[in-house]
Structures are given as structure tokens and as C-alpha cells.
């Protein structure tokens, strides 16, 4: 449904997560073969079982802001069995440093 989520302002060392919802609009089961964050601070948890046509599911993206400051933008690369086999999800946040 969306490919970008803005967490807004968070505090350094805070871990946040967001569920990207998607629907299989195809005629065959959707298989996600992998989903990887652009750095170790971003982790994607995706359905391991095929998503049947017409069904919806979530991909949970977790971001750990430890050691990060200011504006951060991270990407998640998703590999699937669709015609456009690579899909991108993005998260961003502004991280306030510890006082």
C-alpha cells in the first residue's frame, strides 16, 4: 500500500518498527525470497509462506537508531517471484542525540 514510512523524530538508541501492508494482486501465489536492509540497523521480517492471490500480508521493518544522529534514510530490498522481481521499501527518521 505504501513504500515509504517516516517515523518522524525519535531518540538515539530507540528501536522502532513499522508494518508495510501489501496485497497479492496477481493470479498465482506471491513468494518473497528475501528482504534485506541497507545496513545492519534495518531488519525486515517477511512472510515465509506464499501469499495467496487476493490475500494481504505484512512485512515488518525494524530500525535501531543506536549510534545514529540527524536525518536517516534506509532502504529495504525485497526479492519476489513477480515480473518486477525487485521491490524497494524506505524508512526515514530524524534522530535526536542523547543529552
N, C-alpha and C positions, 0 to 999 in steps of 0.2 A: 504494500500500500504506500509506503514511503521508503526512501533510500537514504535519508539524512535525518539525524536526530541531534538537536542542540540541547545539551544538559544545562546550559546557562552557566552561572557562576557556582563553582564548587570549591571546596577547601583542599589544599595539598594533603596527600595521603588518604583522601577519601576514595572509596571504591563505589562506582555507580554502575547500573545496568539498565538496559532498555530492550524490550521485546519488539523486534521487527516482525509484523504480521504479513503473511503472504498467502495467496490462494493459487492453487494449481488450475489454471485456465485451459490447460491442454487436454488432449484426449487419451493420454497414457500416464502412468504413474510418474511423478516427479521424484528424481533421485538426486540428492545432494551428496556429492562425493567428497567434498572438502570445503572448509571455510577457515581462512587464516587472517589474523590481524596483521597490520603493517609493522607492529612492534610487539615485544613481549608483554606490554602493558594492556593490550587489547586482545580479548579472547572471545571467540564465537562458539556457542553451543547450539547445534542444529539437530533436526530430527534425523535419526539414523535409518528409520523405516521409510519406505516410499510414501509420498503424499498422493493419495488417490485423486483422480480428476474431480474438480468441483469442491474439494476439501481445502480447508485452511490450516495453517500451522504457524508456529513462531520460531524465530531464530533469536536467541538471547545473546546480546553483546555486552560484555563486562569490560569496564575500563578502570584501571588502577592508576590514580594520579600521583602516587609516591614519586618524589623527585622531579616532578613536572611543575612548571610555572607559566603563567600567562596563557595566551590562546594556544590551544592544542587541537589539531585536526587529525583524525586517524581513519584509516580505511580498512574494510574487511573485504577480501576477495573470496567470492563464492563460486565454486565449480559445480555444474549441474549437467544433467543429460538433455538439456534443452538445445534448440538450434543455436541460440546465443549462449554458448556454454559457460561464459564467464560473466558474472554479475558483481556489481560493486555496491557496498553499503558504506555510509560515512557517519561518523560521530564527531562532535566538537564540544568544547567546553572552555571556559575561562577559569583558570586555577589561581585562587588567591593563596599566596605563600603563608606558611605558618608564621605566627608572630612570636 
